[in-house]
Amino acid sequence: MMTRGALPGRTRPLAWAALAAALACALPARSQPDAGGPAARDDDAPPPPPLPAPAPAPGPTAREAGSVWASCAEHVPPGATRPQIQETFPRNGFSGYAAHLEVTVAHGKGETVLPEGFKVQGDSDAARALEKAGFILPEADAGAGPTSTTTATDTGATTRLLIPFVPLPKEPGRAVLQLPPVPIAVSRASGELVTVCTRPHEIVVEDPIANERDPKVKPNPPPRPQREEWVLAKQLTVGILIGAALGVLVAWLVRRWLRRPRVVVAPPPKLPWVAALEELEALRRSGLLSEGRTDEYFDRVSDCVRKYLGARYGFDGLETTSDEMRALLARVRPPVPVLPQIARFLADCDLVKFARLQPTETDCLEAIERGEVIVHRTTPPAVRPGEGAGPGGPPSARQAPPARPSRAPEEAP
């Protein structure tokens, strides 16, 4: 089966030969002027223009002269050596099917081939030259992009590139396309870029269905997953994660702040004489005497007075014996004004406590009155007139530091 636009193998050379002979015969006849024309009869016609100078001898080839192709411009910096490349391209292919250009580049160990990948801008001269030649580059994101493999050698490295090109001839049938040179960039160790160009390659492109008698429409290929960058979702996700982290941190800080140890301000202690008078008054209003519990009543009056004297003069009144208390009170300076009454009160309390005497109701009332007198007589005087002693205290008394017992002459300082 012959494709459209193709001549048989035997008739094509004969047709070209006949066409060349006809052109060769026609050109001399057209260049000769007509003998009977106006040019032969006009003697005043200007002379013919001088013949152009002969063309100079052909110089080096375009590749040796480093000429710039529409698809590639070779650049080798001064002092750099052009890398050696080897390239192969298939001679035959099918329209719409990728044909791979295999390029092997020998370079140094510190150099990189295609440091940014094989990229051709859609509106660049290289892309327009490839499209004009009938080739397009498949999309790299679709999985058909160029691949490279680098192998280290004793003298340097070798990189093998496999670059796909899809031939798309404009006319159906068999076509001969020429792949223009493509740039191969090599990054040197110094940061300079060396750009070398490949050779142009020809390929005979056939229709995929040229040899089919009744071609059928082939089904669509299976679907392939598409990746889409959803910028808004990405930003929202990052924002939510950052917000959650900040929320957890703030919650932890607030919880720690709420659980911090708090300073509880204790109420100011009552003055010793104020507390003693309140305790004696509460004992007077109690029902211990009406219940006949005189021994307990007398014992509580004794404990109240002892506790007051210890708080007033700086010792533990409940843990001190009567003899020790009298000795401590005797060393207080200025002297305690009611020291004899205190001594007799302590002696009577010891008789009730240790001699197992049963006090009467009169003895209990007399004991509480003696205790109140001791408290009133040992209350410190006011520092300035009109100043109170504090909450619950009499206005004529203010808290003074407890008097310390003076040291005995026999004690060491």
Salt bridges, closest charged atoms under 4 A:
GLU74 OE2 - ARG82 NE 3.01
GLU87 OE2 - ARG199 NH1 3.96
GLU87 OE1 - HIS201 NE2 2.68
GLU102 OE2 - ARG160 NE 2.80
ASP125 OD1 - ARG128 NH2 2.40
GLU192 OE1 - ARG188 NH1 3.15
GLU206 OE2 - ARG174 NE 2.50
ASP214 OD2 - LYS216 NZ 3.10
GLU229 OE2 - LYS234 NZ 3.12
GLU278 OE1 - LYS270 NZ 2.70
GLU279 OE1 - LYS307 NZ 3.40
GLU281 OE2 - ARG285 NE 3.11
GLU291 OE1 - ARG293 NH1 2.79
GLU296 OE1 - ARG293 NH2 2.55
ASP323 OD1 - ARG326 NH2 2.15
ASP348 OD2 - ARG370 NH1 2.81
ASP350 OD1 - ARG306 NH2 3.50
GLU372 OE2 - ARG284 NH2 2.76
GLU387 OE2 - ARG384 NH2 2.44
GLU387 OE1 - ARG398 NE 3.50
